[in-house]
Amino acid sequence: MISRPGTKKPLVRQNLETRVHTLVTKRTVGDARTGNILVKGDCLAGMRALEDRLMEKIQLVYADPPYNTRRKGRDYDDDMDPGKWLTMLEQRAVACRSLLKPTGWFFLHLDANGLASAKLMMDRIMGEENFTFLVTWERTPKLTFLGQGASPIVRNTEFILVYSKNRKKRTKLKRLTRDMEATRKVLRQYNLEVVRDKGRLLIEEDGPSGKPLSVFEHDNFSVKSISHDKRLACFDRLYQSTRINPSSTLQSRLAKRSRQGHLYSVRYTPDRGKRAGREIEVLLFNNRQLWPAAENAFIRHGKIFRRVDISTLWTNEEISAVGISSQGGVRLIRGKKPEELLERIILLATNPGDHVMDPFAGSGTTPAVAQKLGRKWIAFEKSDSVEKLILPRLKRVVTGQDKSGVMYRNQEYAEQCFDYIDLPGEPLPGKP
Ligand SMILES: C[S@@+](CC[C@H](N)C(=O)[O-])C[C@H]1O[C@@H](n2cnc3c(N)ncnc32)[C@H](O)[C@@H]1O
């Protein structure tokens, strides 16, 4: 039974049993049943109706409700009273939470209008301790031409609240990186050219991860600073110097055993941090560590690029809403999200085969991307966008014909099917 966290009281008192019986599978698109489901109807009624099938099955909820911009739209209305909007969202968030696996994640996408009230509401429902990130997405570029638009400050950001269902049981979000051309400021850190011989083995022992750790001393070497314009040509010998981390017993122990003016290289496999499980080589020189530029950077098109972790600011250069109107071959006038945004979210929070659920599917971006990435999906949409946009889009995706947006990870993901369910019935309390 879908209920508020910590209570046995049903979320919606009205008896919905009859509605469950009227849930009919209209048709299956494709050859075989895969568990992918598109439901036309209010997502709250849909989640109640599918409760037995979906309870604690969902690894990721991505919810992108109307933001309550107070505008009437062509595809959907977005002008509810703010109190009613929040109640509508709260009831659906409670239902989503019930269907989430204990390991699962809830991403709620909003603009600045509802962010503050929705954050407090989500803290109550998901538990403040499960709030993990607030992502700011720079939807469009910062630059507009002078006089464009009525607002003196360009509104170009949206927000995603990220909650786990249970912080003790949640799966770790995946580590995703992005490639950035290294700026002059960044390259300034890579200011050493190191030339060295193969080295003499000095120490061989068990490293922190149980794998071998070897220390070599180099008799023939040079360490010299290098000018900016030579960095590209010397990339293989380019190093950055950082201080020894005093809280690392391994680094402090090796530093203590090293002599001033001598160069050592240490090969080992860290058991913690972003390099965990991968054999690395770091140099020790005059009580400093020297890290090769190639550890974090690479050359592309004759320029040095760095691989950096993504942050809570998802910039327009990384993911842009510009030019997405024809993605999936369908147009949603307002609120359509880039496939690249859903790709990032799905990759962060799920593995292939996991269930992704979108209660406010709009033009069907989430199911389209989930399908291309080999995830199972359940999507709800109450408007005619189901027939106009989602069905044609998903038919193209499952038959492998969609060539826009995110690429299929594996062609077999394009040969599957989904059930399409039309959910008749009266509107539920809290319906917009
Ligand atoms: C912002 S749009 C979602 C856009 C979508 N993420 C995309 O990329 O196309 C919000 C959608 O939620 C739908 N919606 C609003 N209330 C709903 C409800 N109670 N149940 C199901 N869908 C609902 C609207 O019709 C609209 O299509």
The ligand as a Tripos MOL2 file, in Angstrom:
@<TRIPOS>MOLECULE
LIG
   27    29     1     0     0
SMALL
NO_CHARGES

@<TRIPOS>ATOM
      1 C1          7.7900   19.5300  -17.8400 C.3       1 LIG1
      2 S1          6.8400   18.3870  -18.6970 S.3       1 LIG1
      3 C2          7.8910   16.9890  -18.7580 C.3       1 LIG1
      4 C3          8.8320   17.0620  -19.9240 C.3       1 LIG1
      5 C4          9.6930   15.8190  -20.1150 C.3       1 LIG1
      6 N1         10.6840   15.6830  -19.0920 N.3       1 LIG1
      7 C5         10.3620   15.8130  -21.4650 C.2       1 LIG1
      8 O1         11.5830   15.8400  -21.5670 O.co2     1 LIG1
      9 O2          9.6390   15.8090  -22.4470 O.co2     1 LIG1
     10 C6          5.6370   17.9210  -17.5220 C.3       1 LIG1
     11 C7          4.5950   16.9190  -18.0130 C.3       1 LIG1
     12 O3          3.8760   16.4080  -16.9110 O.3       1 LIG1
     13 C8          2.5520   16.1260  -17.3300 C.3       1 LIG1
     14 N2          1.7200   15.9900  -16.1260 N.ar      1 LIG1
     15 C9          1.2870   16.9650  -15.3040 C.ar      1 LIG1
     16 N3          0.6000   16.4420  -14.2640 N.ar      1 LIG1
     17 C10         0.6230   15.0950  -14.4300 C.ar      1 LIG1
     18 C11         0.1050   13.9950  -13.6830 C.ar      1 LIG1
     19 N4         -0.5670   14.1790  -12.5540 N.pl3     1 LIG1
     20 N5          0.3140   12.7300  -14.1390 N.ar      1 LIG1
     21 C12         0.9990   12.5200  -15.2990 C.ar      1 LIG1
     22 N6          1.5050   13.5310  -16.0600 N.ar      1 LIG1
     23 C13         1.3330   14.7940  -15.6320 C.ar      1 LIG1
     24 C14         2.2180   17.2920  -18.2310 C.3       1 LIG1
     25 O4          1.1450   16.9700  -19.0990 O.3       1 LIG1
     26 C15         3.5610   17.5110  -18.9530 C.3       1 LIG1
     27 O5          3.5610   16.8160  -20.1740 O.3       1 LIG1
@<TRIPOS>BOND
     1     1     2 1
     2     2     3 1
     3     2    10 1
     4     3     4 1
     5     4     5 1
     6     5     6 1
     7     5     7 1
     8     7     8 2
     9     7     9 1
    10    10    11 1
    11    11    12 1
    12    11    26 1
    13    12    13 1
    14    13    14 1
    15    13    24 1
    16    14    15 ar
    17    14    23 ar
    18    15    16 ar
    19    16    17 ar
    20    17    18 ar
    21    17    23 ar
    22    18    19 1
    23    18    20 ar
    24    20    21 ar
    25    21    22 ar
    26    22    23 ar
    27    24    25 1
    28    24    26 1
    29    26    27 1
@<TRIPOS>SUBSTRUCTURE
     1 LIG1         1 GROUP 0 **** ****
